[in-house]
Amino acid sequence: SIRTVITARRIRTLAEKTGIKKIFYVANKVRNEEDDRFIEKETENGSLLGKISMSDGIMAADREGKSPFDTDAALVEEIKNIARALFKIPGS
């Protein structure tokens, strides 16, 4: 949402003021291609580590008191992809 983007920009400004030079994003609750396009447009090139899809499985696991990692294979793969992207960053 635009509110999320505004919040991310505020956090980026604060981070830059404190001397943090490398800033990356992880998008969550991504529902469809329209969300994808919006996220890509609003994040700087190379700063998006990955996306976590909106998932009924995540919400169901939460209601049942289970870890979504135990019930949602797609989520696990998305998280692994984010971790891989993070470890490819020089100096990480």
C-alpha positions as a Markdown table, in Angstrom:
| # | Residue | x | y | z |
|---|---|---|---|---|
| 1 | Ser | 0.0 | 0.0 | 0.0 |
| 2 | Ile | 1.0 | 3.6 | -0.4 |
| 3 | Arg | 1.1 | 3.9 | 3.4 |
| 4 | Thr | 3.7 | 1.1 | 3.6 |
| 5 | Val | 5.8 | 2.9 | 1.0 |
| 6 | Ile | 5.6 | 6.1 | 2.9 |
| 7 | Thr | 6.7 | 4.3 | 6.1 |
| 8 | Ala | 9.6 | 2.6 | 4.2 |
| 9 | Arg | 10.7 | 6.0 | 2.9 |
| 10 | Arg | 10.7 | 7.5 | 6.4 |
| 11 | Ile | 12.7 | 4.6 | 7.8 |
| 12 | Arg | 15.2 | 5.0 | 4.9 |
| 13 | Thr | 15.6 | 8.7 | 5.7 |
| 14 | Leu | 16.2 | 7.9 | 9.4 |
| 15 | Ala | 18.6 | 5.1 | 8.5 |
| 16 | Glu | 20.6 | 7.4 | 6.2 |
| 17 | Lys | 20.7 | 10.1 | 8.9 |
| 18 | Thr | 22.3 | 7.6 | 11.3 |
| 19 | Gly | 24.9 | 6.6 | 8.8 |
| 20 | Ile | 23.4 | 3.3 | 7.5 |
| 21 | Lys | 24.4 | 3.1 | 3.9 |
| 22 | Lys | 22.9 | -0.3 | 2.8 |
| 23 | Ile | 19.1 | -0.4 | 2.9 |
| 24 | Phe | 17.1 | -3.3 | 1.5 |
| 25 | Tyr | 13.4 | -4.1 | 1.4 |
| 26 | Val | 11.3 | -7.2 | 1.8 |
| 27 | Ala | 7.7 | -6.9 | 0.6 |
| 28 | Asn | 5.0 | -8.8 | 2.3 |
| 29 | Lys | 1.3 | -9.5 | 1.7 |
| 30 | Val | 1.9 | -9.5 | -2.0 |
| 31 | Arg | -1.4 | -10.5 | -3.6 |
| 32 | Asn | -1.0 | -10.3 | -7.3 |
| 33 | Glu | 0.9 | -8.9 | -10.3 |
| 34 | Glu | -0.5 | -5.4 | -9.7 |
| 35 | Asp | 1.1 | -5.5 | -6.3 |
| 36 | Asp | 4.3 | -6.8 | -7.9 |
| 37 | Arg | 4.4 | -3.9 | -10.3 |
| 38 | Phe | 3.7 | -1.4 | -7.6 |
| 39 | Ile | 6.5 | -2.7 | -5.4 |
| 40 | Glu | 9.0 | -2.9 | -8.2 |
| 41 | Lys | 8.2 | 0.7 | -9.2 |
| 42 | Glu | 8.4 | 2.1 | -5.6 |
| 43 | Thr | 11.7 | 0.4 | -4.6 |
| 44 | Glu | 15.1 | 1.4 | -5.9 |
| 45 | Asn | 17.0 | -0.9 | -8.3 |
| 46 | Gly | 18.6 | -3.8 | -6.4 |
| 47 | Ser | 17.2 | -2.8 | -3.0 |
| 48 | Leu | 14.3 | -5.4 | -3.0 |
| 49 | Leu | 15.5 | -8.7 | -1.5 |
| 50 | Gly | 12.2 | -10.5 | -2.2 |
| 51 | Lys | 8.5 | -10.8 | -1.7 |
| 52 | Ile | 6.3 | -12.8 | 0.6 |
| 53 | Ser | 3.0 | -13.6 | -0.9 |
| 54 | Met | -0.3 | -13.1 | 0.9 |
| 55 | Ser | -1.3 | -16.6 | 1.9 |
| 56 | Asp | -4.3 | -18.3 | 3.4 |
| 57 | Gly | -1.9 | -20.9 | 4.7 |
| 58 | Ile | -0.1 | -18.3 | 6.8 |
| 59 | Met | -3.3 | -17.1 | 8.3 |
| 60 | Ala | -4.6 | -20.6 | 9.0 |
| 61 | Ala | -1.3 | -21.6 | 10.7 |
| 62 | Asp | -1.6 | -18.6 | 12.9 |
| 63 | Arg | -5.2 | -19.4 | 13.9 |
| 64 | Glu | -4.1 | -23.0 | 14.7 |
| 65 | Gly | -1.0 | -21.9 | 16.7 |
| 66 | Lys | 1.3 | -23.6 | 14.2 |
| 67 | Ser | 4.3 | -22.2 | 12.4 |
| 68 | Pro | 3.6 | -21.4 | 8.8 |
| 69 | Phe | 7.0 | -22.9 | 8.0 |
| 70 | Asp | 5.6 | -26.3 | 8.9 |
| 71 | Thr | 2.5 | -25.9 | 6.8 |
| 72 | Asp | 3.3 | -23.6 | 3.8 |
| 73 | Ala | 6.0 | -24.9 | 1.4 |
| 74 | Ala | 5.6 | -21.9 | -0.9 |
| 75 | Leu | 6.4 | -19.5 | 2.1 |
| 76 | Val | 9.5 | -21.5 | 3.0 |
| 77 | Glu | 10.7 | -21.2 | -0.6 |
| 78 | Glu | 10.1 | -17.4 | -0.6 |
| 79 | Ile | 12.0 | -17.0 | 2.6 |
| 80 | Lys | 14.9 | -19.1 | 1.3 |
| 81 | Asn | 15.1 | -16.9 | -1.8 |
| 82 | Ile | 15.2 | -13.8 | 0.4 |
| 83 | Ala | 18.0 | -15.4 | 2.5 |
| 84 | Arg | 19.9 | -16.3 | -0.7 |
| 85 | Ala | 19.6 | -12.7 | -2.0 |
| 86 | Leu | 20.8 | -11.3 | 1.4 |
| 87 | Phe | 23.9 | -13.6 | 1.4 |
| 88 | Lys | 24.8 | -12.4 | -2.1 |
| 89 | Ile | 25.2 | -8.8 | -0.9 |
| 90 | Pro | 28.9 | -7.9 | -0.6 |
| 91 | Gly | 29.9 | -7.5 | 3.0 |
| 92 | Ser | 27.1 | -9.5 | 4.4 |
